[in-house]
């Protein structure tokens, strides 16, 4: 099995998918205690990554304003979300 992708390199979508997998594994209670602890720690880190990516998106959306003609002004590049 390959090493998991570093959380800090994950997109929001990647992190949320893996978080769902972690939660599902923990819900099934079919893993050993040590593995459960490791999964819980990874899940907490994934949750933090998702929250950070959402905050970034909210800040970018907040920067967008409309001028008198209804055109977006003050936009920033959305790459990296």
Buried (B, 14 or more C-beta within 10 A) or exposed (E): EEEEEEBEEBEBEBBBEBBEBBBEBBEEEEEEEEEBEEBEEBBEBBBEBBEEBEEBEEEBEEEEEEEEEEEEEEEEEEEEE
